[in-house]
């Protein structure tokens, strides 16, 4: 494990929670071999609070969420990642993130990167 990433794993009710620091080029959702990302979206705080955030720009193949205002208000962002096999991973973004972008490739592969 690199020194610029810290992971805290907690398994509750089938949801894996990861707290991490991500680099500008990191995908926010863990890459799972043979299980491409099905859905990913940010929450203002914990997903249990049901404060999902809508994209600032939403297109078929590209979109993004501006997230600085959440941190400015003293809160944090959690990204929920869902896979076709039913696995759900919540990634708590502890450090300030300006923006998360999603892209959907020609092969319909979803990728989410936060900076």
C-alpha positions as CSV (number, residue, x, y, z in Angstrom):
1,X,0.0,0.0,0.0
2,X,1.4,3.4,-1.0
3,X,1.9,6.0,1.6
4,X,-0.4,8.5,-0.1
5,X,-3.4,6.2,0.3
6,X,-5.0,5.0,3.5
7,X,-7.8,2.5,3.6
8,X,-10.3,1.7,6.3
9,X,-12.5,-1.3,5.5
10,X,-15.8,-1.8,7.2
11,X,-18.3,-4.4,6.2
12,X,-21.9,-3.6,7.3
13,X,-25.0,-5.1,5.7
14,X,-23.2,-6.2,2.6
15,X,-21.8,-2.8,1.8
16,X,-18.1,-2.3,1.8
17,X,-16.9,1.2,2.9
18,X,-13.5,2.5,2.0
19,X,-12.1,5.8,3.2
20,X,-9.3,6.9,1.0
21,X,-7.2,9.7,-0.4
22,X,-7.2,9.7,-4.2
23,X,-4.8,11.1,-6.7
24,X,-6.1,13.3,-9.6
25,X,-5.9,10.4,-12.0
26,X,-7.4,7.7,-9.8
27,X,-10.7,6.1,-10.5
28,X,-12.9,6.6,-7.5
29,X,-14.6,3.2,-7.7
30,X,-12.4,0.1,-7.2
31,X,-11.7,-1.8,-10.4
32,X,-12.9,-5.3,-10.1
33,X,-11.6,-7.8,-12.6
34,X,-14.5,-9.3,-14.6
35,X,-17.0,-6.9,-12.9
36,X,-17.3,-3.6,-14.7
37,X,-18.8,-0.6,-12.9
38,X,-22.6,-0.5,-13.4
39,X,-23.4,2.7,-11.5
40,X,-21.6,5.3,-9.5
41,X,-22.8,8.5,-7.8
42,X,-21.9,10.9,-5.0
43,X,-23.7,11.6,-1.8
44,X,-23.5,14.7,0.5
45,X,-22.4,12.8,3.6
46,X,-23.2,9.1,4.2
47,X,-25.5,7.3,1.7
48,X,-27.8,6.4,4.5
49,X,-28.8,10.1,4.8
50,X,-30.1,9.8,1.2
51,X,-28.6,13.1,0.0
52,X,-27.6,11.9,-3.5
53,X,-26.2,14.6,-5.7
54,X,-27.3,15.2,-9.3
55,X,-24.7,15.9,-11.9
56,X,-23.9,19.5,-12.8
57,X,-23.6,18.3,-16.4
58,X,-25.2,15.0,-17.5
59,X,-24.8,13.5,-20.9
60,X,-25.0,10.0,-22.4
61,X,-21.2,9.6,-22.5
62,X,-19.8,12.4,-20.2
63,X,-20.9,14.3,-17.2
64,X,-19.6,15.7,-13.9
65,X,-20.4,16.8,-10.4
66,X,-18.8,20.0,-8.9
67,X,-18.3,19.1,-5.2
68,X,-16.3,21.9,-3.5
69,X,-19.4,23.4,-1.9
70,X,-19.9,20.2,0.1
71,X,-16.5,20.6,1.7
72,X,-16.9,24.4,2.1
73,X,-20.0,23.6,4.3
74,X,-17.8,21.3,6.5
75,X,-19.2,18.1,5.1
76,X,-17.8,15.2,3.1
77,X,-18.6,13.3,0.0
78,X,-19.3,9.5,-0.3
79,X,-19.3,7.9,-3.7
80,X,-21.5,4.8,-4.1
81,X,-20.2,2.2,-6.6
82,X,-22.4,-0.6,-7.8
83,X,-21.5,-3.6,-9.8
84,X,-23.5,-6.1,-12.0
85,X,-23.0,-8.9,-9.4
86,X,-24.9,-6.8,-6.8
87,X,-21.8,-5.8,-4.8
88,X,-21.9,-2.2,-3.5
89,X,-18.8,-0.2,-2.4
90,X,-19.1,3.1,-0.7
91,X,-16.0,5.3,-1.0
92,X,-15.8,8.1,1.5
93,X,-13.7,11.0,0.0
94,X,-12.1,12.5,3.1
95,X,-9.9,15.0,1.4
96,X,-11.4,17.9,-0.6
97,X,-12.4,16.9,-4.1
98,X,-13.2,19.6,-6.7
99,X,-15.0,17.6,-9.2
100,X,-15.8,14.0,-10.3
101,X,-16.3,13.2,-13.9
102,X,-17.9,10.1,-15.5
103,X,-17.3,8.8,-19.0
104,X,-19.0,5.9,-20.8
105,X,-16.9,4.3,-23.6
106,X,-18.1,3.1,-27.0
107,X,-18.2,-0.4,-25.4
108,X,-20.5,1.1,-22.6
109,X,-17.9,0.8,-19.9
110,X,-18.4,3.4,-17.1
111,X,-15.4,5.1,-15.6
112,X,-15.4,7.8,-12.8
113,X,-12.4,9.9,-12.0
114,X,-12.3,12.6,-9.2
115,X,-9.8,15.4,-8.9
